[in-house]
C-alpha cells in the first residue's frame, strides 16, 4: 500500500514579504516560494492520491478559515485557507499560483495559523497512519501571540506532526548566517518560533539554507522489487537426497533510472466552453495516463496495414491486423511460423535458480559483466534458510570463489546465467549476482599488442621502436597519472585531502535530474525561461581546477617527452588543382586526358563512384559539378528502383555518402541538399517501384541527411532544419 502524507504549508503573505533584502533582486515571498514550489511540484509529479497538500495564507486581506466562527474570530483574523488539505494536481497548482501574492495587510498571527494547520491535519488523518508535516514560511515581521505555546507543542507531539520553520533571513549559527540591524519584533518572533520548535522536536532553519539545497538532486526512494522467490539449489533435490536447497529471495541492487517519458499532445484550440468541459474531466478527448487539462488535447494514434494489390485503385489494399502473420527473415526471403507452431518451437522453461559450477575469483574477467546487479538473501523469517545461505556465502568467501548459476525468474521466461559473488558485513550477508554472456554475446577482435611490435619475420620488438614508448615517456606518463589521482583529493572536516573525490553517492545523473528540474520549473512558472543547469550536475564534467593546476608541470613534461605537436587545422576551401605534383616528363597529363569541350562526359553506373570523383575533380565551373551531381543522383535512383528487396541498398547508401562528401569538399552543399529533398519526396511517394520506406530508415541510420551550416559554412540549412528533415 502506498505511503500516506498530509502536509500543510503556511505562507506569510504580509506587505513586508514584498520587499527585497540582503542584495536580492526578487521579493522575500518569491525567494521563499522557490522552496515551496519545488516541494509542491514534486508532489504533483508523483501523482499519488495519498499525498495530501494544504496551504494557509497569513496576513491576507480577507479572513477565511473554519476556526474564525468557532473561536469568534479572535486571534484568527487575516488567516485564509488557500487550498484545503487534499491531493495536488496541475489544475490546483495553477489555481494556487494565482492566489499566492502579497497583500497590503500587516497583521496576522503565524502561531494561530499553526493551530489551524493542526486541526486540518487532524480532521483528515484522524488516527490513521500518516506522515504529518507543517511547514511555516515567514519573515517574522508581524506580532505573534505566545500564549499557549506549550499546549500547542504538546498537541503537535501528540499527533505525530513534524513542524518545520523556515524564516526569511533568520539567524542560523550552524549555517553561518546572521542578519544585522534586525527589528526588535523579528528578533522576538525568532526566539518564540525557535522555542516552539525545540519543544515539539521540529526543525528550524533559515530560508537561505533551504534554497541553497534545492539544487542538490533528490534521490527517489523506491520500494524493493522482488525478481525471484523460491529455491536456490545445487543438484536436483527431486533426484538426490543430499542436494542443496535454500529458500531465497532476489531483489534489484542496481537498476537504471529512466528519464520521465513525454506524452504527445497538441495545444487545445477548442472554444472556451469545450475547454471548461475538458478541465472538469467530462470531455471525451482524454489522454491515456495524463489527467485532463484545458491547455492540451489528446493525440490519438491510428495504424493501417497495406499490401500491394494491382487490381485495386492505387495498387494498394488495406488489411486487418488479424490477417497479418509473422515472417522471420531467412536470407533474402521470409519464413512464416504460425502462432500455434510458435508455441511449439519456443523452449519450455520452469521457474528455478540452480548453481551449475564454481570459478576462482582470479580467473574471472570483469568485462563479462552483462547488466544490472541483483542481490540474493535468505527468505524472511526462515532461520534454517538463513543458516544454509550463510554457510554458502562464507564458503565462497574463504575459498575466494564465485558461483555460476542458471536462473529462470518465471515459467516460460528465457534462461540466464549469473555470477554469484559473496558479500559479508557485520550485520548483513548476501550474494550479489551479475548476468553473464552466452557465447553469441561475446565479441572477439584481433588487435596488435601495445607492449611489443611483431615484425614480418615474426620477431618481437619490445624497445627502441617508433611505435613503442621509451622509458622516459613511460616515467613521464606514470608521474602525470599519479599527479591526477582523485582517490584522496576531497578535503575532510579538518581540511586535509584524505577523502575520495567522487564517491558514488554524490554522482547524480545529469540527464535525469536536469529534465526533472526543468519539468518542475515549467509546471510552476509556465511563462518563464528554463533555468540554467545547476552547478552540482556539472561538478564532475571536468577535473578539479586545483588538481589540474597542480599537475600542470607533469603534463608539460609529458607533452615534451611524447613530442606532441599541434595539428594544423584542416583546410575548408575549394581544393587547389594548381598544387598537383608535376610528372618528371613535364607533360600535362590533365590536358592530354581532358575530354573535348563539346563532349559531355557520362558517368558509368558500373563504376559510378570513380567516374563521379574524376568528373568533379576535373571540373572547371559549377555547371560541370551540377551535371555530375545530376548524373549521380539518377544512378542512385536507378539502383533503388531496380533493387530486389534490400539487396542493393548498401550500394546506394555508399553512392549517396560519396556524393555528400564531395559536395562538402567542393563547397556545393546546395546541390546535394536539392537532390536529397527531391529524392526523399519521390522515395516516400512510392515512385521507386513500390514501398521503399525501409531504405529511408537506412538513410536516417547512416545520418546522410541535409548538409547543415555546421558541416559546411556555405550551407543555408540550420542544424534544426537538418534534424527535422530526418525525423519526418
C-alpha positions in Angstrom: 0.0 0.0 0.0 1.3 3.5 -0.9 2.5 5.6 2.0 0.2 8.4 3.1 1.2 12.0 3.7 -0.5 15.2 4.9 1.5 18.4 4.5 0.2 21.9 5.3 2.3 24.9 4.1 1.8 28.2 6.0 2.8 31.2 3.9 3.3 34.6 5.2 1.7 37.0 2.6 2.1 40.3 4.5 3.2 43.5 2.9 6.7 43.2 4.3 7.2 40.0 2.2 7.1 42.1 -1.0 10.4 43.8 0.0 13.8 42.8 -1.2 16.6 42.3 1.4 20.3 41.4 1.6 21.1 42.2 -2.0 18.4 40.0 -3.6 16.6 41.3 -6.7 13.4 39.2 -6.0 10.9 39.8 -3.2 11.1 37.8 0.0 8.0 35.9 -0.9 9.2 34.9 -4.4 12.5 33.8 -2.9 10.9 31.8 -0.2 8.4 30.3 -2.6 11.3 28.7 -4.5 11.4 26.1 -1.8 7.6 25.7 -1.5 7.0 25.4 -5.3 9.8 22.9 -5.6 8.2 20.7 -2.9 4.7 21.1 -4.2 5.7 20.4 -7.8 7.4 17.3 -6.7 4.2 16.1 -5.0 2.3 16.9 -8.3 4.8 14.9 -10.3 4.4 11.9 -8.0 0.7 11.8 -8.8 -0.2 9.9 -5.7 -3.7 10.3 -4.3 -2.5 9.6 -0.8 -0.1 12.6 -0.8 -2.2 15.5 0.5 -1.3 19.1 0.4 -3.0 22.1 2.1 -2.0 25.8 2.0 -2.8 28.5 4.5 -2.1 32.2 4.0 -1.3 34.5 6.9 -1.7 38.3 6.8 -4.1 38.1 3.9 -6.6 40.9 3.1 -9.6 38.6 3.9 -10.3 36.1 6.7 -11.4 32.6 5.6 -10.8 29.7 7.9 -13.1 27.3 9.9 -11.8 28.4 13.3 -12.9 32.0 12.7 -16.5 31.1 13.6 -15.7 28.5 16.2 -13.5 30.9 18.2 -15.5 34.0 17.5 -12.7 35.1 15.1 -10.4 36.1 18.0 -6.8 35.5 17.1 -7.6 34.1 13.6 -8.1 37.3 11.7 -6.4 37.7 8.3 -5.8 33.9 8.0 -7.2 32.2 4.9 -7.2 28.6 3.7 -5.8 28.9 0.2 -6.2 25.2 -0.5 -8.0 22.6 1.5 -5.9 19.6 2.5 -6.2 17.0 -0.3 -4.5 15.6 -3.4 -2.5 18.1 -5.5 -2.9 18.3 -9.3 -1.7 20.5 -12.1 -5.0 22.4 -12.2 -5.0 23.0 -8.4 -1.3 24.1 -8.7 -2.3 26.7 -11.3 -5.1 27.9 -9.1 -2.8 28.1 -6.1 -0.2 30.0 -8.1 -2.7 32.8 -8.8 -3.7 33.1 -5.1 -0.2 33.3 -3.7 0.6 37.0 -3.7 1.5 39.6 -1.2 -1.2 41.8 0.4 -1.2 45.3 1.9 -2.0 43.9 5.4 0.5 43.9 8.2 -1.3 41.8 10.9 -1.9 38.1 11.2 -0.6 35.5 13.7 1.5 32.7 12.4 1.1 30.7 15.7 -2.7 30.8 15.2 -2.1 29.5 11.7 -0.1 26.6 13.1 -3.2 25.7 15.3 -5.4 25.8 12.2 -3.0 23.5 10.4 -3.1 21.1 13.3 -6.9 21.0 13.1 -6.8 20.5 9.3 -4.4 17.5 9.6 -6.4 16.0 12.5 -9.7 16.2 10.5 -8.2 14.4 7.5 -5.9 11.8 9.1 -7.8 11.1 12.3 -5.8 8.3 14.0 -4.7 6.6 10.7 -1.1 6.0 9.8 0.1 9.2 8.1 3.3 11.2 7.7 2.2 14.6 9.0 4.0 17.8 8.4 3.6 21.5 8.9 6.0 23.9 7.0 5.9 27.6 8.0 7.5 30.2 5.8 7.6 33.7 7.3 9.8 36.8 7.7 8.7 37.2 11.3 7.8 40.9 10.9 4.3 40.6 12.4 3.3 40.3 16.1 2.8 36.7 17.3 0.8 35.6 20.4 3.0 33.4 22.7 0.1 32.3 24.9 -0.5 28.6 24.9 2.8 27.7 23.1 3.4 24.8 25.5 -0.1 23.4 24.8 0.5 23.8 21.0 3.8 22.0 21.2 2.2 19.2 23.2 -0.6 18.8 20.7 2.0 18.7 17.8 3.9 15.9 19.5 0.8 14.0 20.5 -0.5 13.9 16.9 2.9 13.0 15.5 3.3 16.1 13.4 6.7 17.4 12.2 6.9 21.2 12.4 9.4 22.9 10.1 10.0 26.7 10.4 11.9 28.4 7.6 12.5 32.0 8.3 13.4 34.7 5.7 16.8 35.9 6.9 16.5 34.2 10.3 19.7 33.8 12.2 21.3 30.3 12.0 24.6 29.7 13.6 25.0 26.2 12.1 24.5 27.5 8.6 26.6 30.6 9.3 24.1 33.4 8.7 23.2 36.4 10.9 21.2 39.4 9.9 22.4 42.8 11.0 20.1 45.6 12.1 17.2 43.2 12.8 14.0 44.7 14.1 13.0 44.0 17.7 9.8 42.3 16.8 11.5 40.0 14.3 14.2 39.1 16.9 11.4 38.4 19.4 9.5 36.2 17.0 12.6 34.2 16.1 13.1 33.3 19.7 9.4 32.4 20.0 9.4 30.1 17.0 12.7 28.5 17.9 11.4 27.7 21.4 8.2 26.2 19.9 10.3 24.0 17.5 12.5 22.8 20.3 9.6 21.8 22.5 7.9 19.7 19.7 11.2 18.3 18.3 10.8 20.0 15.0 13.1 21.6 12.5 14.2 25.3 12.5 16.4 27.0 9.9 16.9 29.9 7.7 15.5 30.1 4.2 18.9 30.6 2.7 19.9 27.1 3.6 16.7 25.6 2.2 17.1 27.4 -1.1 20.8 26.5 -1.3 19.9 22.8 -1.0 17.3 22.9 -3.8 20.0 22.4 -6.5 21.1 19.2 -4.8 19.2 16.4 -6.6 16.9 14.3 -4.5 17.2 10.5 -5.0 13.8 9.0 -5.4 13.0 6.3 -2.8 12.0 3.1 -4.4 10.4 0.1 -2.8 12.2 -3.3 -3.1 11.2 -5.2 -6.2 11.4 -9.0 -5.9 12.6 -10.7 -9.1 12.6 -14.2 -7.7 11.2 -16.0 -4.7 12.0 -19.8 -4.5 14.7 -22.3 -4.1 18.4 -21.9 -4.8 19.7 -25.4 -5.5 22.9 -27.2 -6.0 21.9 -30.5 -7.6 18.4 -31.8 -8.1 16.6 -32.2 -4.8 14.0 -34.5 -6.5 16.7 -37.0 -7.5 19.4 -36.7 -4.9 18.6 -36.6 -1.2 21.9 -34.8 -0.4 21.2 -31.9 -2.9 21.3 -28.4 -1.5 18.1 -26.4 -1.5 17.8 -23.0 0.1 14.7 -20.7 0.2 15.9 -17.4 -1.0 14.6 -14.0 -2.3 16.2 -12.0 -5.1 16.0 -8.2 -5.4 17.4 -5.5 -7.7 20.6 -3.9 -6.4 21.2 -1.6 -9.4 18.6 -0.6 -11.9 18.8 2.1 -14.5 16.7 5.2 -13.5 14.6 6.1 -16.5 14.1 9.7 -17.7 10.5 10.7 -17.4 8.6 9.9 -20.6 6.8 12.6 -22.6 3.3 12.2 -24.0 2.4 13.6 -27.4 -0.1 16.4 -27.1 -1.2 19.4 -29.1 -2.3 22.9 -27.9 -6.0 23.0 -27.3 -7.7 25.2 -29.9 -11.3 24.5 -28.8 -13.8 27.0 -27.6 -13.9 28.2 -24.0 -16.9 26.0 -23.3 -15.1 22.9 -24.5 -12.0 23.9 -22.6 -14.0 24.1 -19.4 -15.6 20.7 -20.1 -12.1 19.2 -20.6 -10.9 20.8 -17.4 -13.8 19.2 -15.5 -12.9 15.8 -16.9 -16.2 15.3 -18.7 -14.8 15.6 -22.3 -14.4 12.6 -24.5 -10.9 13.6 -25.7 -8.8 12.4 -22.7 -5.2 11.4 -22.8 -4.3 8.0 -21.6 -2.2 8.2 -18.4 -2.5 12.0 -18.4 -5.0 14.0 -16.4 -7.5 16.3 -18.2 -6.2 19.8 -18.8 -7.6 22.9 -20.5 -4.2 23.5 -22.3 -3.8 20.4 -24.3 -5.8 18.0 -26.5 -5.1 14.3 -26.8 -3.2 12.8 -29.8 -4.8 9.5 -30.8 -2.8 7.0 -32.9 -4.3 5.1 -35.8 -2.4 2.5 -37.7 -3.3 0.9 -41.0 -1.8 -2.0 -42.9 -1.5 -2.2 -46.7 -0.3 -4.8 -49.2 0.4 -4.5 -52.9 -2.7 -5.3 -55.0 -2.6 -4.3 -58.7 -6.3 -4.9 -59.0 -7.2 -2.1 -56.5 -7.0 1.6 -57.2 -3.6 2.9 -56.3 -2.1 -0.6 -56.3 -2.7 -1.0 -52.5 -5.2 -2.8 -50.4 -6.0 -2.4 -46.7 -5.8 -5.5 -44.5 -6.8 -6.1 -40.9 -4.4 -6.8 -38.1 -5.9 -10.2 -37.6 -4.9 -11.2 -41.2 -1.2 -10.5 -40.6 1.2 -13.3 -39.9 4.8 -13.4 -38.5 7.5 -13.8 -41.1 11.2 -14.3 -40.0 14.0 -13.2 -42.2 15.9 -16.1 -43.8 18.5 -14.9 -46.2 16.6 -12.7 -48.8 13.3 -14.4 -48.0 10.9 -14.7 -45.1 9.8 -17.9 -43.3 6.3 -18.0 -41.9 5.6 -19.6 -38.5 2.0 -19.6 -37.3 1.0 -18.7 -33.7 0.2 -22.3 -32.9 3.5 -23.6 -34.2 5.4 -20.7 -32.5 4.4 -22.1 -29.0 5.9 -25.4 -30.0 9.2 -24.0 -31.2 9.7 -21.9 -28.1 11.8 -23.6 -25.4 9.7 -24.5 -22.4 11.3 -23.4 -19.1 10.3 -23.7 -15.5 11.0 -21.2 -12.7 14.2 -22.1 -10.9 17.6 -20.9 -9.6 20.3 -23.5 -9.6 24.1 -23.4 -9.3 25.9 -25.1 -12.2 29.5 -24.6 -11.2 32.2 -22.5 -9.4 35.1 -20.4 -10.6 38.1 -18.8 -8.8 37.9 -15.1 -8.5 41.3 -14.6 -10.1 40.1 -16.4 -13.2 37.0 -14.3 -13.8 37.3 -11.5 -16.4 35.4 -8.3 -15.3 34.4 -7.4 -18.9 32.0 -10.3 -18.9 29.5 -8.4 -16.7 26.4 -8.0 -18.9 23.9 -5.9 -17.0 22.2 -4.8 -13.8 23.1 -6.3 -10.4 20.7 -8.2 -8.1 21.1 -9.4 -4.6 20.0 -12.7 -3.1 19.1 -13.1 0.6 17.6 -15.8 2.7 13.8 -16.0 2.9 12.4 -13.7 5.5 11.6 -15.3 8.9 13.3 -18.5 7.9 16.2 -19.2 10.2 17.1 -22.5 8.6 17.4 -20.9 5.2 19.5 -18.0 6.7 21.9 -20.6 8.2 22.3 -22.5 4.9 22.8 -19.4 2.8 25.3 -18.0 5.3 27.3 -21.3 5.1 27.4 -21.0 1.3 28.4 -17.3 1.4 31.3 -17.9 3.9 32.5 -20.9 1.9 32.7 -18.9 -1.3 34.5 -16.1 0.6 37.0 -18.4 2.3 37.8 -20.2 -1.0 37.9 -16.9 -2.9 35.5 -18.2 -5.5 32.3 -17.3 -7.3 29.4 -19.5 -8.2 27.8 -19.7 -11.7 24.0 -20.2 -11.6 21.2 -20.6 -14.1 18.1 -18.7 -13.3 14.6 -18.6 -14.8 12.6 -15.9 -13.0 9.2 -17.1 -14.2 7.8 -20.1 -16.1 8.3 -19.6 -19.8 11.0 -16.9 -19.4 14.3 -17.2 -21.2 17.1 -18.7 -19.0 20.0 -16.6 -18.0 23.4 -17.3 -16.5 24.5 -15.2 -13.5 27.7 -14.9 -11.4 27.1 -15.2 -7.7 29.6 -13.2 -5.6 29.7 -13.4 -1.7 29.2 -10.2 0.3 29.7 -10.1 4.1 29.2 -7.2 6.5 28.9 -7.2 10.3 25.1 -7.4 10.3 24.3 -8.4 6.7 25.2 -11.1 4.2 24.0 -11.7 0.7 25.0 -13.0 -2.8 25.4 -10.3 -5.5 24.7 -11.6 -9.0 25.7 -10.2 -12.4 24.4 -11.5 -15.7 26.9 -13.4 -17.8 27.1 -13.6 -21.6 26.4 -16.6 -23.8 28.9 -17.5 -26.5 27.0 -15.4 -29.1 27.2 -12.3 -26.9 31.0 -12.1 -26.7 32.8 -10.1 -29.4 36.4 -11.1 -30.0 38.5 -8.8 -32.1 42.2 -9.3 -33.0 44.2 -6.2 -32.1 48.0 -5.8 -32.2 49.7 -5.8 -28.7 50.6 -2.5 -27.2 53.8 -3.6 -25.5 55.6 -5.1 -28.5 55.8 -4.9 -32.2 55.7 -8.1 -34.3 57.8 -7.9 -37.5 57.1 -9.6 -40.8 59.6 -12.3 -39.9 57.7 -12.9 -36.7 60.2 -11.4 -34.3 59.0 -9.4 -31.3 60.5 -6.0 -30.6 59.9 -4.6 -27.2 62.0 -1.4 -27.2 63.7 1.2 -29.5 60.8 1.3 -32.0 58.9 4.3 -33.1 55.6 2.7 -32.1 56.8 1.8 -28.6 57.1 4.2 -25.7 60.6 5.0 -24.4 61.5 4.6 -20.7 61.4 8.4 -20.3 58.0 8.6 -21.8 56.7 5.8 -19.5 58.1 7.5 -16.5 56.5 10.9 -17.5 53.2 9.2 -18.0 53.4 7.5 -14.6 54.2 10.8 -12.9 51.2 12.5 -14.6 48.8 9.7 -13.7 49.9 9.9 -10.1 49.6 13.7 -10.1 46.0 13.4 -11.3 45.0 10.9 -8.6 41.5 11.6 -7.3 41.2 8.8 -4.8 42.1 11.1 -1.9 41.6 14.6 -3.3 38.5 15.6 -1.3 39.1 17.5 1.9 37.9 16.1 5.3 36.4 18.2 8.2 39.9 19.2 9.2 40.9 20.4 5.7 43.2 17.5 4.8 42.9 15.8 1.5 42.1 12.3 2.7 38.7 11.5 1.2 37.6 10.2 -2.2 36.8 13.0 -4.7 33.8 11.5 -6.5 32.0 8.9 -4.3 29.1 7.1 -6.0 26.5 8.7 -3.6 27.5 12.1 -5.0 27.4 11.2 -8.7 24.0 12.2 -10.0 22.6 11.5 -13.5 22.8 14.9 -15.3 20.2 13.9 -17.9 17.6 12.6 -15.3 17.9 15.4 -12.8 18.1 18.2 -15.4 14.8 17.2 -17.1 13.2 16.8 -13.7 14.4 20.3 -12.7 13.0 21.8 -16.0 9.7 20.0 -15.6 9.2 21.3 -12.1 10.1 24.8 -13.1 7.9 24.9 -16.1 5.0 23.4 -14.1 5.3 26.2 -11.6 6.3 29.1 -13.9 4.8 28.3 -17.4 5.9 31.7 -18.9 9.4 31.9 -17.5 12.6 30.7 -19.4 14.2 27.5 -18.5 16.7 27.9 -15.6 20.4 27.3 -16.1 21.9 23.9 -15.3 22.8 23.5 -11.6 26.4 23.6 -10.8 26.3 20.3 -8.9 25.3 18.5 -12.1 28.4 19.9 -13.9 30.8 19.4 -10.9 32.3 16.2 -12.4 32.3 17.3 -16.0 35.9 18.5 -15.7 38.7 17.6 -13.3 39.2 19.8 -10.2 40.8 23.1 -11.2 43.2 23.0 -8.3 44.3 19.4 -9.2 44.8 20.3 -12.9 47.0 23.3 -11.8 49.0 21.1 -9.5 49.6 18.5 -12.3 50.4 21.2 -15.0 54.2 20.7 -14.7 53.8 16.9 -15.1 51.6 17.4 -18.1 54.1 19.8 -19.8 56.9 17.2 -19.2 54.7 14.5 -20.7 54.0 16.7 -23.8 57.7 17.3 -24.2 58.7 13.6 -23.8 55.9 12.5 -26.2 56.8 15.2 -28.8 53.1 16.2 -29.0 52.6 18.8 -31.7 49.6 20.8 -32.7 48.0 19.5 -35.9 47.2 22.4 -38.3 43.5 22.9 -39.0 42.0 21.2 -42.0 41.6 23.4 -45.0 38.0 24.1 -45.8 38.5 26.0 -49.0 38.0 24.5 -52.5 40.8 22.2 -53.5 43.5 23.9 -55.5 44.3 21.9 -58.5 47.4 24.1 -59.2 49.3 22.4 -56.4 49.2 18.9 -58.0 52.6 17.3 -58.4 54.1 17.6 -61.9 55.4 14.4 -63.7 59.1 14.1 -64.5 58.4 14.1 -68.2 56.9 17.6 -67.9 53.8 16.5 -69.9 50.4 18.0 -68.9 48.5 14.8 -68.1 45.3 16.6 -67.4 45.4 18.3 -70.8 46.1 15.0 -72.5 43.2 13.2 -70.8 40.7 16.1 -70.8 37.7 15.5 -73.0 36.8 18.0 -75.7 34.8 20.9 -74.6 31.8 19.9 -76.7 31.8 16.4 -75.4 29.7 15.6 -72.2 31.4 13.0 -70.0 28.9 10.4 -68.9 29.2 8.6 -65.6 29.0 4.8 -65.9 26.6 3.1 -63.5 29.1 0.2 -63.2 31.9 2.4 -61.8 29.9 5.4 -60.8 31.9 6.4 -57.8 35.3 6.6 -59.5 33.8 8.3 -62.6 31.9 10.8 -60.4 35.0 11.7 -58.4 37.1 12.2 -61.6 34.4 14.3 -63.2 34.1 16.6 -60.2 37.9 16.9 -59.7 38.3 17.8 -63.4 35.5 20.3 -63.4 36.3 24.0 -64.1 32.9 25.6 -63.1 29.8 24.9 -61.2 27.8 23.8 -64.2 30.1 20.8 -64.7 29.8 19.8 -61.0 26.0 20.3 -61.2 25.9 17.9 -64.2 27.9 15.3 -62.2 25.6 15.6 -59.3 22.5 15.1 -61.5 24.0 12.0 -63.2 25.0 10.6 -59.8 21.5 11.2 -58.5 19.9 9.5 -61.4 22.2 6.5 -60.9 21.2 6.3 -57.2 17.5 6.5 -58.1 18.0 3.7 -60.6 19.8 1.5 -58.1 17.0 1.8 -55.5 14.3 1.3 -58.2 15.8 -2.0 -59.5 16.9 -3.4 -56.2 15.3 -6.7 -55.3 14.2 -6.1 -51.7 17.1 -4.5 -49.9 19.8 -6.3 -52.0 21.3 -3.1 -53.4 20.5 -0.7 -50.6 24.1 -0.8 -49.2 25.4 0.1 -52.7 23.0 3.0 -53.0 24.0 4.3 -49.5 27.6 4.2 -50.5 26.9 6.3 -53.6 24.9 8.8 -51.5 27.7 9.1 -49.0 30.3 9.8 -51.7 28.0 12.4 -53.3 27.6 14.1 -49.9 31.3 14.0 -49.1 32.2 15.6 -52.5 29.6 18.3 -52.1 31.1 19.3 -48.8 34.7 19.2 -50.1 34.0 21.3 -53.1 31.7 23.7 -51.2 28.5 23.0 -53.1 26.1 21.8 -50.3 23.2 23.3 -52.2 23.4 20.8 -55.0 23.4 17.8 -52.6 20.6 19.3 -50.4 18.5 19.8 -53.5 19.0 16.1 -54.6 18.3 14.8 -51.0 15.0 16.8 -50.7 13.7 15.6 -54.1 14.9 12.0 -53.5 13.1 11.8 -50.2 9.8 13.0 -51.7 10.0 10.6 -54.6 11.1 7.7 -52.4 8.3 8.1 -49.8 5.6 8.6 -52.5 6.4 5.1 -53.9 7.9 6.3 -57.2 10.8 3.9 -57.0 8.9 0.7 -57.8 6.8 0.4 -54.7 7.2 1.0 -51.0 10.9 1.7 -50.3 10.5 3.3 -46.8 12.9 0.7 -45.4 15.7 2.4 -47.4 14.8 5.8 -45.9 15.3 4.3 -42.4 18.7 3.2 -43.5 19.5 6.7 -44.8 18.4 8.1 -41.4 20.5 5.5 -39.6 23.6 6.4 -41.7 23.0 10.2 -41.0 23.0 11.0 -44.7 20.5 13.9 -44.4 20.9 17.5 -45.4 24.3 19.3 -45.1 23.8 22.0 -42.4 25.8 25.0 -41.6 27.9 23.0 -39.1 29.0 20.7 -41.8 29.7 23.4 -44.4 29.8 27.1 -43.8 28.3 27.6 -47.3 25.1 25.8 -46.4 22.0 27.9 -45.5 20.4 24.9 -43.8 20.4 25.1 -39.9 21.1 22.2 -37.7 17.5 22.2 -36.5 16.2 22.0 -40.1 18.6 19.1 -40.9 17.4 17.2 -37.8 13.7 17.8 -38.7 14.4 16.6 -42.2 15.5 13.2 -40.9 12.6 13.0 -38.4 9.7 13.4 -40.8 
